[in-house]
């Protein structure tokens, strides 16, 4: 038995109303808030010794030298988060809507992002042990994979994309999104061999992104 046209219209209206409350600006606001907190917590994880422990310049110099890896992990984590934040806003500028599945993929992405102050602190304070470096790289892997899955879901069959988003742009964003999880996997492997230097491959990410950008510019 066929449903009357009026009934079909009512169903469509109910469906539209269900999706209308899942607005993009609410996810963007939540993302901005969490990133602001996480990026602040990164610097708060750098501990200063008590004043009584720094009695002269030589002791201060020794302390600063001992914090080299901590500061490096802090700056690395901060810049990677900044890259994810800008990429997230860039992706959302190409979306026309969201739905519950896409919303939860983004919440999972934010959940792993919020864990970064802990894993970066662990990696910075204990650089010579693989067991302290693996959680940091695994955290980066989970952040980047959840970010990748969010775009894959939104772009599959142009599910949530605006009409003016080109196929070339979809492939470009997808390819760039694969870089960080692959680099994080490399870092995990390196951590078992030379733990203190296992985060160096992350420095290659901007260069790889630049290479991908140049290739797609040539194609377009």
Residue, then its C-alpha position, 0 to 999 in steps of 0.5 A: x500500500x502506497x503512502x499518501x503524498x501528504x504522509x511522505x511530506x510529513x516524514x521528510x519534514x520530521x527528518x529535516x527537523x531531526x537533523x536541523x538541531x545538529x548544527x555545525x556551529x555547535x560542534x565548532x564551538x565545542x571543538x574551539x573550547x576543547x582545543x583552547x583548554x588542551x593547548x593551555x594544559x600542555x604548557x601547564x604540564x611543564x613543572x618548575x622546581x622549588x626556588x630552594x632547588x635553584x641556588x645559583x646560575x649553574x643549577x639553573x643551567x642544568x635544569x634548563x638543559x634537563x627540560x630540553x626534551x620536555x619543551x620539544x614535546x610541548x612545542x611539537x604537540x602544540x603545533x600539531x594540535x594547531x594544525x588539526x584545529x585549522x584542518x578541522x575548521x577547513x573541513x567544516x567549511x566544506x560541509x552543509x550539514x551534520x548527522x548523529x554519526x558524524x557528530x559522534x566521530x567528532x566527539x571521539x576525535x575530541x576525546x583523544x585530543x583531550x588526552x594529549x596533555x597526559x601522554x605528551x607529559x609522559x613522553x617529555x619527562x621520560x624520553x629514554x623509555x619506549x613504554x613512555x613514548x608509545x602512549x604519545x604516538x598511539x594518542x597521535x595515531x588515534x587523534x589523526x585516525x578519528x579525524x580521517x574517519x570523520x572526513x571519510x564519512x562526510x565525503x562518502x557519496x558526498x553525504x554531507x558536502x556542499x554542492x561546490x566541493x570538487x572531487x579533486x578537493x575531496x581527494x586532496x583533503x583525504x590524502x593529507x589526512x592519511x599523513x599523520x596516522x602513517x607518521x605516527x605508526x612510523x614513530x611507534x616503530x622507531x620508539x622500540x629502537x631509539x625512544x628519545x628520537x622517536x618523535x622526530x618523524x613528526x617534523x616531516x609532516x609539514x614537508x609532506x603536506x607541502x609536497x601533496x599541495x604542490x602536486x594537486x596544484x599542478x593537477x588543477 
